[in-house]
Amino acid sequence: MKKVPAFSLPWRRRSKKASQKESSATPFYVIWDSVARFAAEIRASNFMAEMIRRRDAYGSEGVMGAPDCATLYGLTRWLRPAVVVESGGFIGMSSAFILKALADEKLTTARLYSIEWSENCEQGALIPDELRSASGGFVPLRGKVEDFLRRDQLPSSIDMFLHDSSHSYRHMFWEFQEFWPRLRDGGLLVSHDVQMNAAFPEFVAKTYAHDGKTGRCDAERTSHYEWGRWGYIGFAIKKVNR
């Protein structure tokens, strides 16, 4: 794969403006306000109304709903990723909101690699033309995630991964395990439909380390900065322990 654009962590970009008295937890606490603000912004936009119209005209079965699309948009805008991979791109509802967030943040060199294995769907059909073009950052890939990984056809280092393919426990957990190592420090693991099984909370649990005396999280050895769930969207911010 060609060299990917540079990526810097959101809280590090803001560090020069932050007070030296702020605790180390503060940069991750503010993600909730930031994502909520971005989500509210897109929920009230003409873009959301147009995407709902397109979704309903095409058929909404198996397509991400408005609240989760807004959360996905908010997470993407907060992170400002350079390289995003999604599994189960389908007809492009989630793709459109990721691409819209990239465009609104003016990330002109960012790329979204969208994987869809089904030959029976029009991949990316819902994405507006101005976002669907190669210049808009959309890179559609037809095939199975397993095959792209085996052939080393995906970026080895990514900023954000969205799971939205098969929602079986086994497949979800497998994708989390495969893409977590590819995430850079501060990268986002995002999953849709986390309510369908225990894969997401069990994976997040494995990223914890606990202090033997207090039983509390050992921040030095735990491999995530923050995690949470909004609606049916779960996310975890990766921490690389050095």
Secondary structure, DSSP 8 states (H G I E B T S, - for coil): ---------HHHHTGGGS-TTS-TTHHHHTHHHHHHHHHHHHHTSHHHHHHHHHHHHH--TT---HHHHHHHHHHHHHH--SEEEEE--TTSHHHHHHHHHHHHTT-TT-EEEEEE--TTS-TTTTS-HHHHSGGGTEEEEES-HHHHHHTT-S-SSEEEEEE-S---HHHHHHHHHHHGGGEEEEEEEEEE-GGGSSHHHHHHHHT--B-TTT-SB-TTT-SEEEEEEETTEEEEEE----
